Amino acid sequence: MCLAVPGRVLRTEEVDGAVMAEVDFGGVRKEVCLQYVPDAAVGEYVVVHVGFAIQRLDETSARQTLADFERLGLLEEEFGDGLEPAAGARNSVEGTDR
């Protein structure tokens, strides 16, 4: 499944004519294209789908959505082993250690 996930913009820069950002998704950081929301600022939350920020989101909604996604295991599905909390929770349920 491919989700649109909220994340907080940590930094922005122009790369080869495209506005890009480093975005934090509750502990996982990814490079994201800001072409659809080029005026998104550091500290703001954006909703990201397949590497593109598609809209802004207020902080309260973003944090609640991230918490809900993590509780449901959707962040692990979306980010794989890149999400430390989800990976730790999976290991404790399965009774294995990595």
PyMOL CGO cylinders between C-alpha atoms (Angstrom):
from pymol import cmd
from pymol.cgo import CYLINDER

trace = [
    CYLINDER, 0.00, 0.00, 0.00, 1.24, 3.49, -0.71, 0.3, 1, 1, 1, 1, 1, 1,
    CYLINDER, 1.24, 3.49, -0.71, 0.14, 6.14, 1.78, 0.3, 1, 1, 1, 1, 1, 1,
    CYLINDER, 0.14, 6.14, 1.78, 0.24, 9.89, 1.84, 0.3, 1, 1, 1, 1, 1, 1,
    CYLINDER, 0.24, 9.89, 1.84, 2.18, 10.51, 5.06, 0.3, 1, 1, 1, 1, 1, 1,
    CYLINDER, 2.18, 10.51, 5.06, 2.62, 13.77, 6.97, 0.3, 1, 1, 1, 1, 1, 1,
    CYLINDER, 2.62, 13.77, 6.97, 6.13, 14.93, 7.77, 0.3, 1, 1, 1, 1, 1, 1,
    CYLINDER, 6.13, 14.93, 7.77, 7.89, 18.02, 9.09, 0.3, 1, 1, 1, 1, 1, 1,
    CYLINDER, 7.89, 18.02, 9.09, 10.15, 20.01, 6.78, 0.3, 1, 1, 1, 1, 1, 1,
    CYLINDER, 10.15, 20.01, 6.78, 13.67, 20.15, 8.24, 0.3, 1, 1, 1, 1, 1, 1,
    CYLINDER, 13.67, 20.15, 8.24, 15.47, 22.02, 5.46, 0.3, 1, 1, 1, 1, 1, 1,
    CYLINDER, 15.47, 22.02, 5.46, 14.88, 23.11, 1.90, 0.3, 1, 1, 1, 1, 1, 1,
    CYLINDER, 14.88, 23.11, 1.90, 17.13, 23.67, -1.09, 0.3, 1, 1, 1, 1, 1, 1,
    CYLINDER, 17.13, 23.67, -1.09, 17.01, 23.99, -4.84, 0.3, 1, 1, 1, 1, 1, 1,
    CYLINDER, 17.01, 23.99, -4.84, 18.50, 21.04, -6.72, 0.3, 1, 1, 1, 1, 1, 1,
    CYLINDER, 18.50, 21.04, -6.72, 18.77, 21.25, -10.51, 0.3, 1, 1, 1, 1, 1, 1,
    CYLINDER, 18.77, 21.25, -10.51, 15.88, 23.74, -10.63, 0.3, 1, 1, 1, 1, 1, 1,
    CYLINDER, 15.88, 23.74, -10.63, 13.59, 21.71, -8.35, 0.3, 1, 1, 1, 1, 1, 1,
    CYLINDER, 13.59, 21.71, -8.35, 12.65, 22.74, -4.81, 0.3, 1, 1, 1, 1, 1, 1,
    CYLINDER, 12.65, 22.74, -4.81, 13.57, 19.84, -2.50, 0.3, 1, 1, 1, 1, 1, 1,
    CYLINDER, 13.57, 19.84, -2.50, 13.35, 19.27, 1.24, 0.3, 1, 1, 1, 1, 1, 1,
    CYLINDER, 13.35, 19.27, 1.24, 14.56, 16.93, 3.93, 0.3, 1, 1, 1, 1, 1, 1,
    CYLINDER, 14.56, 16.93, 3.93, 11.37, 15.80, 5.70, 0.3, 1, 1, 1, 1, 1, 1,
    CYLINDER, 11.37, 15.80, 5.70, 11.06, 13.98, 9.03, 0.3, 1, 1, 1, 1, 1, 1,
    CYLINDER, 11.06, 13.98, 9.03, 8.33, 11.32, 9.26, 0.3, 1, 1, 1, 1, 1, 1,
    CYLINDER, 8.33, 11.32, 9.26, 8.37, 10.57, 12.98, 0.3, 1, 1, 1, 1, 1, 1,
    CYLINDER, 8.37, 10.57, 12.98, 12.04, 9.55, 12.99, 0.3, 1, 1, 1, 1, 1, 1,
    CYLINDER, 12.04, 9.55, 12.99, 12.56, 8.59, 9.34, 0.3, 1, 1, 1, 1, 1, 1,
    CYLINDER, 12.56, 8.59, 9.34, 14.08, 11.32, 7.17, 0.3, 1, 1, 1, 1, 1, 1,
    CYLINDER, 14.08, 11.32, 7.17, 13.59, 11.37, 3.42, 0.3, 1, 1, 1, 1, 1, 1,
    CYLINDER, 13.59, 11.37, 3.42, 14.30, 13.73, 0.54, 0.3, 1, 1, 1, 1, 1, 1,
    CYLINDER, 14.30, 13.73, 0.54, 11.03, 15.08, -0.86, 0.3, 1, 1, 1, 1, 1, 1,
    CYLINDER, 11.03, 15.08, -0.86, 10.17, 17.19, -3.89, 0.3, 1, 1, 1, 1, 1, 1,
    CYLINDER, 10.17, 17.19, -3.89, 8.32, 20.43, -3.00, 0.3, 1, 1, 1, 1, 1, 1,
    CYLINDER, 8.32, 20.43, -3.00, 7.35, 21.42, -6.55, 0.3, 1, 1, 1, 1, 1, 1,
    CYLINDER, 7.35, 21.42, -6.55, 3.62, 21.27, -5.70, 0.3, 1, 1, 1, 1, 1, 1,
    CYLINDER, 3.62, 21.27, -5.70, 4.07, 23.34, -2.51, 0.3, 1, 1, 1, 1, 1, 1,
    CYLINDER, 4.07, 23.34, -2.51, 7.24, 25.33, -3.29, 0.3, 1, 1, 1, 1, 1, 1,
    CYLINDER, 7.24, 25.33, -3.29, 6.69, 27.88, -0.53, 0.3, 1, 1, 1, 1, 1, 1,
    CYLINDER, 6.69, 27.88, -0.53, 6.55, 25.26, 2.26, 0.3, 1, 1, 1, 1, 1, 1,
    CYLINDER, 6.55, 25.26, 2.26, 8.83, 26.48, 5.04, 0.3, 1, 1, 1, 1, 1, 1,
    CYLINDER, 8.83, 26.48, 5.04, 11.13, 24.79, 7.53, 0.3, 1, 1, 1, 1, 1, 1,
    CYLINDER, 11.13, 24.79, 7.53, 9.07, 23.64, 10.51, 0.3, 1, 1, 1, 1, 1, 1,
    CYLINDER, 9.07, 23.64, 10.51, 5.82, 23.26, 8.56, 0.3, 1, 1, 1, 1, 1, 1,
    CYLINDER, 5.82, 23.26, 8.56, 4.15, 19.91, 8.00, 0.3, 1, 1, 1, 1, 1, 1,
    CYLINDER, 4.15, 19.91, 8.00, 3.42, 18.59, 4.52, 0.3, 1, 1, 1, 1, 1, 1,
    CYLINDER, 3.42, 18.59, 4.52, 1.58, 15.52, 3.28, 0.3, 1, 1, 1, 1, 1, 1,
    CYLINDER, 1.58, 15.52, 3.28, 3.87, 13.42, 1.08, 0.3, 1, 1, 1, 1, 1, 1,
    CYLINDER, 3.87, 13.42, 1.08, 2.86, 10.86, -1.52, 0.3, 1, 1, 1, 1, 1, 1,
    CYLINDER, 2.86, 10.86, -1.52, 5.45, 8.92, -3.56, 0.3, 1, 1, 1, 1, 1, 1,
    CYLINDER, 5.45, 8.92, -3.56, 8.18, 11.45, -2.83, 0.3, 1, 1, 1, 1, 1, 1,
    CYLINDER, 8.18, 11.45, -2.83, 6.15, 14.60, -3.56, 0.3, 1, 1, 1, 1, 1, 1,
    CYLINDER, 6.15, 14.60, -3.56, 4.70, 16.99, -0.98, 0.3, 1, 1, 1, 1, 1, 1,
    CYLINDER, 4.70, 16.99, -0.98, 1.12, 17.49, -2.13, 0.3, 1, 1, 1, 1, 1, 1,
    CYLINDER, 1.12, 17.49, -2.13, -0.26, 19.85, 0.55, 0.3, 1, 1, 1, 1, 1, 1,
    CYLINDER, -0.26, 19.85, 0.55, 0.40, 21.50, 3.90, 0.3, 1, 1, 1, 1, 1, 1,
    CYLINDER, 0.40, 21.50, 3.90, -1.06, 20.15, 7.14, 0.3, 1, 1, 1, 1, 1, 1,
    CYLINDER, -1.06, 20.15, 7.14, -1.35, 21.70, 10.60, 0.3, 1, 1, 1, 1, 1, 1,
    CYLINDER, -1.35, 21.70, 10.60, 0.91, 20.26, 13.30, 0.3, 1, 1, 1, 1, 1, 1,
    CYLINDER, 0.91, 20.26, 13.30, -1.87, 18.80, 15.46, 0.3, 1, 1, 1, 1, 1, 1,
    CYLINDER, -1.87, 18.80, 15.46, -3.37, 16.86, 12.54, 0.3, 1, 1, 1, 1, 1, 1,
    CYLINDER, -3.37, 16.86, 12.54, 0.07, 15.73, 11.37, 0.3, 1, 1, 1, 1, 1, 1,
    CYLINDER, 0.07, 15.73, 11.37, 1.10, 14.40, 14.78, 0.3, 1, 1, 1, 1, 1, 1,
    CYLINDER, 1.10, 14.40, 14.78, -2.23, 12.63, 15.29, 0.3, 1, 1, 1, 1, 1, 1,
    CYLINDER, -2.23, 12.63, 15.29, -2.04, 11.02, 11.86, 0.3, 1, 1, 1, 1, 1, 1,
    CYLINDER, -2.04, 11.02, 11.86, 1.55, 9.83, 12.46, 0.3, 1, 1, 1, 1, 1, 1,
    CYLINDER, 1.55, 9.83, 12.46, 0.55, 8.37, 15.84, 0.3, 1, 1, 1, 1, 1, 1,
    CYLINDER, 0.55, 8.37, 15.84, -2.45, 6.60, 14.29, 0.3, 1, 1, 1, 1, 1, 1,
    CYLINDER, -2.45, 6.60, 14.29, -0.36, 5.23, 11.41, 0.3, 1, 1, 1, 1, 1, 1,
    CYLINDER, -0.36, 5.23, 11.41, 2.31, 3.96, 13.82, 0.3, 1, 1, 1, 1, 1, 1,
    CYLINDER, 2.31, 3.96, 13.82, -0.30, 2.35, 16.11, 0.3, 1, 1, 1, 1, 1, 1,
    CYLINDER, -0.30, 2.35, 16.11, -1.81, 0.56, 13.10, 0.3, 1, 1, 1, 1, 1, 1,
    CYLINDER, -1.81, 0.56, 13.10, 1.60, -0.55, 11.81, 0.3, 1, 1, 1, 1, 1, 1,
    CYLINDER, 1.60, -0.55, 11.81, 1.23, 1.46, 8.61, 0.3, 1, 1, 1, 1, 1, 1,
    CYLINDER, 1.23, 1.46, 8.61, 4.47, 3.40, 9.05, 0.3, 1, 1, 1, 1, 1, 1,
    CYLINDER, 4.47, 3.40, 9.05, 6.43, 0.15, 9.20, 0.3, 1, 1, 1, 1, 1, 1,
    CYLINDER, 6.43, 0.15, 9.20, 4.69, -0.99, 6.03, 0.3, 1, 1, 1, 1, 1, 1,
    CYLINDER, 4.69, -0.99, 6.03, 5.46, 2.31, 4.30, 0.3, 1, 1, 1, 1, 1, 1,
    CYLINDER, 5.46, 2.31, 4.30, 9.06, 2.77, 5.52, 0.3, 1, 1, 1, 1, 1, 1,
    CYLINDER, 9.06, 2.77, 5.52, 10.19, -0.78, 6.26, 0.3, 1, 1, 1, 1, 1, 1,
    CYLINDER, 10.19, -0.78, 6.26, 13.13, -1.21, 8.60, 0.3, 1, 1, 1, 1, 1, 1,
    CYLINDER, 13.13, -1.21, 8.60, 13.87, 2.52, 8.40, 0.3, 1, 1, 1, 1, 1, 1,
    CYLINDER, 13.87, 2.52, 8.40, 11.43, 3.15, 11.24, 0.3, 1, 1, 1, 1, 1, 1,
    CYLINDER, 11.43, 3.15, 11.24, 13.10, 2.08, 14.49, 0.3, 1, 1, 1, 1, 1, 1,
    CYLINDER, 13.10, 2.08, 14.49, 10.00, 2.16, 16.79, 0.3, 1, 1, 1, 1, 1, 1,
    CYLINDER, 10.00, 2.16, 16.79, 7.95, -0.01, 14.44, 0.3, 1, 1, 1, 1, 1, 1,
    CYLINDER, 7.95, -0.01, 14.44, 10.80, -2.49, 13.96, 0.3, 1, 1, 1, 1, 1, 1,
    CYLINDER, 10.80, -2.49, 13.96, 11.26, -2.78, 17.74, 0.3, 1, 1, 1, 1, 1, 1,
    CYLINDER, 11.26, -2.78, 17.74, 7.56, -3.37, 18.30, 0.3, 1, 1, 1, 1, 1, 1,
    CYLINDER, 7.56, -3.37, 18.30, 7.49, -6.08, 15.62, 0.3, 1, 1, 1, 1, 1, 1,
    CYLINDER, 7.49, -6.08, 15.62, 10.42, -7.93, 17.23, 0.3, 1, 1, 1, 1, 1, 1,
    CYLINDER, 10.42, -7.93, 17.23, 8.88, -7.91, 20.69, 0.3, 1, 1, 1, 1, 1, 1,
    CYLINDER, 8.88, -7.91, 20.69, 5.61, -9.33, 19.30, 0.3, 1, 1, 1, 1, 1, 1,
    CYLINDER, 5.61, -9.33, 19.30, 7.41, -12.07, 17.35, 0.3, 1, 1, 1, 1, 1, 1,
    CYLINDER, 7.41, -12.07, 17.35, 9.75, -12.80, 20.28, 0.3, 1, 1, 1, 1, 1, 1,
    CYLINDER, 9.75, -12.80, 20.28, 12.90, -12.32, 18.21, 0.3, 1, 1, 1, 1, 1, 1,
    CYLINDER, 12.90, -12.32, 18.21, 15.83, -9.94, 18.44, 0.3, 1, 1, 1, 1, 1, 1,
    CYLINDER, 15.83, -9.94, 18.44, 17.84, -8.43, 15.66, 0.3, 1, 1, 1, 1, 1, 1,
]
cmd.load_cgo(trace, "trace")
